[in-house]
Amino acid sequence: MNNWDRAKTQGSAHYRAGDTQPIDLYREAGAFTPFALCSIIKYAYRCLVRGVQDSDLVKIRHYAGLLRADRMDTEAIATNQFQGAKE
């Protein structure tokens, strides 16, 4: 299981109901990073408005984890492709 798939298991169950999650569509379309950053900002702003809630902190951490997983997988793919090009 890659970093991305492992990170997605931490999300809300209602997003995992089908074969394709909405977040996968954002990733395929190249829109995931802006979406995730905006989500982090949204939940951080909620903390300012209504006080720090554990549920908001969990979502901030989840989106940050997805960003990290996406980056790690992207770097791994780039490294493998680069090494393959050398051979």
C-alpha positions as CSV (number, residue, x, y, z in Angstrom):
1,M,0.0,0.0,0.0
2,N,1.4,3.4,-1.0
3,N,1.5,6.5,1.3
4,W,-1.5,8.0,-0.4
5,D,-3.8,4.9,0.1
6,R,-2.6,4.6,3.7
7,A,-3.3,8.2,4.4
8,K,-6.8,8.0,2.9
9,T,-7.8,5.3,5.4
10,Q,-7.8,8.0,8.1
11,G,-10.6,10.0,6.5
12,S,-14.3,9.9,7.2
13,A,-16.1,6.7,6.4
14,H,-18.7,8.4,4.2
15,Y,-16.0,9.3,1.7
16,R,-14.8,5.7,1.4
17,A,-18.2,4.3,0.4
18,G,-17.4,4.0,-3.3
19,D,-14.5,2.7,-5.4
20,T,-13.4,6.3,-6.2
21,Q,-13.2,8.9,-3.6
22,P,-13.7,12.6,-4.5
23,I,-10.2,13.4,-3.3
24,D,-8.8,10.9,-5.9
25,L,-10.6,12.9,-8.6
26,Y,-9.0,16.1,-7.3
27,R,-5.6,14.4,-7.3
28,E,-6.0,13.1,-10.9
29,A,-7.1,16.6,-12.1
30,G,-4.1,18.2,-10.5
31,A,-6.3,20.1,-8.1
32,F,-5.5,18.3,-4.9
33,T,-2.8,20.5,-3.4
34,P,-4.9,23.7,-3.6
35,F,-7.9,21.8,-2.3
36,A,-6.0,20.4,0.7
37,L,-4.4,23.8,1.5
38,C,-7.8,25.5,1.4
39,S,-9.3,22.9,3.6
40,I,-6.5,23.4,6.2
41,I,-7.1,27.1,6.1
42,K,-10.9,26.6,6.5
43,Y,-10.5,24.4,9.6
44,A,-7.9,26.7,11.1
45,Y,-10.2,29.7,10.6
46,R,-13.0,27.8,12.3
47,C,-10.7,27.5,15.3
48,L,-10.4,31.3,15.4
49,V,-14.1,31.8,15.1
50,R,-15.6,29.2,17.3
51,G,-12.6,28.2,19.4
52,V,-10.3,25.3,19.1
53,Q,-12.2,22.0,18.6
54,D,-10.6,18.6,18.5
55,S,-12.6,17.7,15.4
56,D,-11.1,20.7,13.4
57,L,-7.6,19.8,14.6
58,V,-8.1,16.2,13.4
59,K,-9.2,17.5,10.0
60,I,-6.2,19.8,9.7
61,R,-3.9,17.0,10.6
62,H,-5.7,14.7,8.1
63,Y,-5.3,17.1,5.1
64,A,-1.7,17.8,6.1
65,G,-1.0,14.0,6.1
66,L,-2.6,13.7,2.7
67,L,-0.4,16.4,1.4
68,R,2.7,14.7,2.8
69,A,1.6,11.3,1.4
70,D,1.0,12.8,-2.0
71,R,4.4,14.5,-2.0
72,M,6.2,11.4,-0.8
73,D,4.6,9.2,-3.5
74,T,5.2,11.8,-6.2
75,E,8.9,12.0,-5.2
76,A,9.2,8.2,-5.2
77,I,7.7,8.0,-8.7
78,A,10.1,10.7,-9.9
79,T,13.1,8.9,-8.4
80,N,12.1,5.6,-9.9
81,Q,11.6,7.1,-13.3
82,F,14.9,9.0,-13.1
83,Q,16.8,5.8,-12.1
84,G,15.0,3.9,-14.9
85,A,16.2,6.5,-17.4
86,K,19.8,6.0,-16.4
87,E,19.7,2.3,-17.2
